[in-house]
Amino acid sequence: MSECKIDRVIDVKGITCPKSLIIATNTLKSMAKGQCLKIICGDGSIKHNLPAVCKKSGFTILETKEEDGVVSFIIQR
C-alpha cells in the first residue's frame, strides 16, 4: 500500500449500491486533492462498481481488502 494518512472514514455497511456508491463518490468529491478516504462496505456490488467510478473521476485506489464479507477501500482523491 502507498503511504497515505487516512483523512476520513465512512462506513456504508447495510447500505446497498447504488446509494453506497453515491455516498462514497460525493464524499471523495468533497475532499481536497491528495486526501485519503477509507470506505467500509458490506455490499459486494460496490467492489465491482467503485473501481470504474474512481478511474473515471481520477481517484486512486491505494488498497482493497475483503474479509468476512466486508470490503474496505483506501482511496486517494
Secondary structure, 3 states (H helix, E strand, C coil): CCCCCEEEEEECCCCCCCHHHHHHHHHHHHCCCCCEEEEEECCCCHHHHHHHHHHHHCCEEEEEEEECCEEEEEEEC
